[in-house]
Amino acid sequence: MVYTIKQAVEFIVSTENIRTKEDLKRWFGDMGNKKMYLYVKRLASEHWNSIQTPENSTRFYYQKMVSGYKLCKLD
């Protein structure tokens, strides 16, 4: 399957059972945001390479999906 960055972040958050900012920080571990970026880049490489700031898009989507961020909008 070819993912967009949004779909990749949704997949990771769901698969890793990340619900809160604290869950995300635990999952990041010592790698920090880089762990998410590498995973998203692997899943959505085509979309990742087609935009100027894929890290910003990745961060926007996980902050929107995970509670504890001002952007959080859980459905």
Residue, then its C-alpha position, 0 to 999 in steps of 0.5 A: m500500500v502507498y501511504t500519505i504522511k497522514q495515513a502513515v501517522e494514523f497507522i503508527v499511532s494506531t498500531e503502537n497504541i499511542r493515545t496521549k502525549e506521554d505515550l508518544k514520549r515513551w514510544f520515542g524513547d532516546m530517538g525523539n521525533k526522529k523515530m516517527y520521521l524515519y517510520v513515516k518516511r519508510l511508509a510514505s516515501e513518495h509523499w515524503n519526498s514530494i513536499q518541502t517540509p515532511e517533518n512539519s507535516t508529520r508533527f502536525y498530524y501526530q499532534k492532531m491525533v494524540s491527546g495532550y497537544k493544543l492541536c488535538k482533535l479526537d473524533 
